[in-house]
Amino acid sequence: MKKNIQLILVNRIKMLKIVGFFSWSLLMVIAGTVGQNYLGITKSYADGHAITSPAIVRLDRARLQGNNLGDFEPYEPDSGNLIARGHDYFYSADENFGIGVWESKPGQMSYDELEYDELMFVLDGSLIMTSKDGERAIFEAGEGLVLPQGWSGTLTVAESGVRKIWVSHMGGVKGQ
């Protein structure tokens, strides 16, 4: 009888240890998740979805083909007459690095000492870039260019319109 009571106590102690371990683990997971959000150390996609660990960001075929990009609206009207739409896929936590797809109808806009570096890869249509010195270059589907910080000139969207992937390194400009 005494041996049975000891066996029951040993089994209950083991069970309490197991329950305690799982309870402690669950509490730590909850505390870690709440703590990350409270301290603001989660990362996010450009569309606002919070993520707690690095994840691949898919540049989906539908948007790259011009679907689901929203309505066309005036784009930076103080700099030109472009009517554009787009989707921002990703910004780094500090908002210094971003990537998206952008589409515009014909028109133009001026750059005056661009405040960031930007890579543009033309998916459809064409762009005409004219530097302030008058140097002109045409970029068509399958071609790309890099606008370095400080560049000045005009971006002209040809009659065919343009759709491009853009990648920017803001160097602190956007995150200010």
Summary of the structure (lengths in Angstrom):
residues: 176
radius of gyration: 26.7
end to end distance: 74.8
largest distance: 100.9
contacts: 453
relative contact order: 0.15
helix: 24%
strand: 40%
